[in-house]
């Protein structure tokens, strides 16, 4: 399906921040919660356990004796005199989120296709800004009318949402 999301088209992006990582009790899948920087919209993205661990470890300041995959990626970019400028959740197609990592190197920018989980795990390592396409937010985010107190409240809201959908509504991503 082509249209405004066709490659090369200008996407309107909103800046996001990682609000937390939680678990979908039904499917035992980790969910990373992105929150709009300007507002109270939360975007849930189901991710794999290794990526959830990679994101949480970095958020909690834990270190590993040897570089993990995302540390390696960060180091490779740095060694090539590149810089991760931003990561973006670009679209939602057939229940799968797509993302890209933007790297600047030698004065030009490269956009590299990525799974959102890997892009986010890299972003937390290099303190790169995180964005999401406006249309992905419109389609999948949950908005709160008031200031949110804690992750639990967001998770409760998602649980209500999850009670109303069936597992078939979510395609299982292939790794």
Secondary structure, 3 states (H helix, E strand, C coil): CCCCCCCCCCCCEEEEEEEEEEEECCCCEEEEEEEECCCCEEEEEEECHHHHHHHHHHHCCCCCCCCCHHHHHHHHHHHCCEEEEEEEEEEEECCEEEEEEEEEECCEEEEEEECHHHHHHHHHHHCCEEEEEHHHHHHHCEECCCCCCCHHHHHHHHHHHHHHCCHHHCCCCCC
